[in-house]
Amino acid sequence: MAQSTTQIQITKVSESRINEVDWVNLPFGKVFSDHMLVMDYNNNEWSQPIITQFQNLSLTPATSVLHYGQTVFEGMKAYRNKKGEVSIFRAEENAKRFNQSAKRMCMPTIPTDLFVTYIKELVALDKNWIPTEEGHSLYIRPFMIATDPYVGIRPSASYKFMIFTCPVGKYYSEAVRVKIETEYTRAAHGGTGFAKAGGNYAASLYPAKIAQEQGYQQLIWTDAQEHKYIEEAGTMNVVFHIGNKIITPKSSDTILDGITRKSVMEIAKDWEYETEERKISVEEVITAIKNNELKEAFGAGTAATIAPIKTINYKGVDYDIPAGKSDLFSTKVLNYLNQYKLGKVEDKFNWILKF
Ligand SMILES: *Cc1c(COP(=O)(O)O)cnc(C)c1O
């Protein structure tokens, strides 16, 4: 592995923009903290990382990523409690997944301990940007782009790794209406579905737009071969509560291995629910709804944490399901995770990086 360094060269802003922020109406992903981290890769090694003012990049129009999309990203959140303590949830998992994504896209990796250190240093510097209100947080966006000034298809020799952060409010406040997609495909075996690679998201915009025009906020993707098995929601994994079982599709190369989903399943086990990670067919879900056995369904991902589903559309029929009630597993697990991330309950799974 190419060497990289923990030593970060820090240039602080002379004046913070923090007083310009409307903390009451925080849109997702549009407000940026004072600083960003930048690290370049050239001649098979990473340069010293720098932390500097959040600012525009200057790139030649020939920059490789702009044409062929060699880019990967991560998404995670930092929280701050009333005592001023900062916590970040399962950051090493994001570091590992970043490297898995990078390998698939022919990009260099970053040692996981350094990845976590860089995040911690940047967040510590912009600590005052972490909202303390319940459900609010600092969204952290690490990403890497191919930067060769070359119009030709080959793995770039140079890359830029960056991290910036956004204070964010609650993502979804209400339960969502979803459509099971049986025509378009997000990911096929052998493809890049398991990677947080830019192109996956570009390719899913058009089918998602059609669904939105029909009144559904999210798609539930199905397998590319038969469109029979549930995969995921495209920015969230999906979990079903059928009878007394908590069930989620088994991770594979067509499903992004979500850290929220993994955490929810670990909590479900700890709470002595029966859990299953396996193939789950659309037919099974629809049958469970018809037999009143589907207790709930929800999305799980960093942005929303838990997004309860109130309507599932399949082949033109809307099926309404219970959502949002306080005695549901999804509501309890959401409350627990919110408390967990703020350090209000014991860190029994060792998931919190605190400083
Ligand atoms: C990021 C993402 C998820 C959720 O993963 P988390 O680690 O829980 O945030 C699910 N599906 C896709 C396609 C994603 O990009």
The ligand as a Gaussian input file, in Angstrom:
#p B3LYP/6-31G(d) Opt

LIG

0 1
 C      -25.050000       4.602000       1.332000
 C      -26.051000       3.661000       0.783000
 C      -26.883000       2.864000       1.601000
 C      -26.907000       3.009000       3.107000
 O      -25.677000       2.718000       3.700000
 P      -25.352000       3.291000       5.179000
 O      -23.981000       2.800000       5.449000
 O      -26.355000       2.735000       6.093000
 O      -25.445000       4.774000       5.083000
 C      -27.716000       1.951000       1.000000
 N      -27.762000       1.812000      -0.344000
 C      -26.990000       2.552000      -1.158000
 C      -27.055000       2.320000      -2.622000
 C      -26.133000       3.507000      -0.621000
 O      -25.385000       4.260000      -1.438000

